[in-house]
């Protein structure tokens, strides 16, 4: 089982890198992009024991993201599991 974890800055936090990319896109004449937010992506591969119980796997990935991968003061996250 694989867990795809996406971490981004909270909307209330200035995303200077995303703003720089958005400005560059406009200068390069790319149309249709209103905003850019940058972030981090983690791919966790769960072992067979963890993957055996999808509910427990979800709880464990949620705990890993919350306690290790994310700075809760300025970041938020989402994740999805795939078999």
C-alpha positions in Angstrom: 0.0 0.0 0.0 1.2 3.5 -0.8 0.3 6.7 0.9 0.6 10.0 -1.0 1.0 12.9 1.4 0.7 16.5 0.2 1.9 19.3 2.4 1.2 23.0 1.6 1.4 26.3 3.4 -1.8 27.4 5.0 -3.7 30.0 3.0 -3.0 32.6 5.7 0.8 32.2 5.2 2.5 34.1 2.5 3.9 31.7 -0.1 6.8 33.7 -1.6 8.0 30.9 -3.8 4.5 30.3 -5.2 4.1 34.0 -5.8 7.5 34.1 -7.6 6.4 31.3 -9.9 3.1 32.9 -10.6 4.8 36.2 -11.5 7.2 34.3 -13.8 4.4 32.6 -15.6 2.7 36.0 -16.2 5.9 37.5 -17.5 6.4 34.5 -19.8 2.9 35.1 -21.2 1.2 32.0 -19.8 -2.5 32.6 -19.5 -5.1 31.4 -17.1 -3.1 30.8 -13.9 -4.6 32.9 -11.1 -2.4 31.7 -8.2 0.4 29.3 -7.4 1.0 27.6 -4.1 4.0 25.4 -3.7 4.4 22.5 -1.3 6.0 19.1 -0.5 5.0 15.6 -1.6 5.9 12.4 0.2 5.3 8.9 -1.0 5.2 6.4 1.9 5.3 2.7 1.1 3.6 0.8 3.9 4.7 -2.8 4.7 2.3 -5.7 4.5 1.5 -5.6 8.2 0.5 -1.9 8.1 -1.4 -2.4 4.8 -3.5 -5.3 6.2 -5.9 -3.0 8.0 -6.8 0.0 5.9 -8.4 1.9 8.8 -5.2 1.4 10.9 -3.1 2.4 7.9 -5.0 5.6 7.5 -4.7 6.4 11.2 -0.9 5.7 11.1 -0.3 7.9 8.0 -2.4 10.6 9.6 -0.2 10.4 12.7 3.0 10.4 10.7 2.0 13.4 8.7 0.7 15.3 11.7 3.7 14.6 14.0 6.7 14.4 11.6 6.0 15.7 8.1 4.1 18.9 8.8 4.8 22.1 10.8 1.3 22.6 12.1 1.8 26.3 12.7 2.2 27.2 9.0 1.4 24.0 7.0 -1.6 21.8 6.3 -1.8 18.4 4.7 -3.9 15.9 2.9 -3.2 12.3 1.9 -4.6 9.4 -0.1 -4.0 5.7 0.2 -3.7 3.4 -2.8 -3.5 -0.4 -2.7 
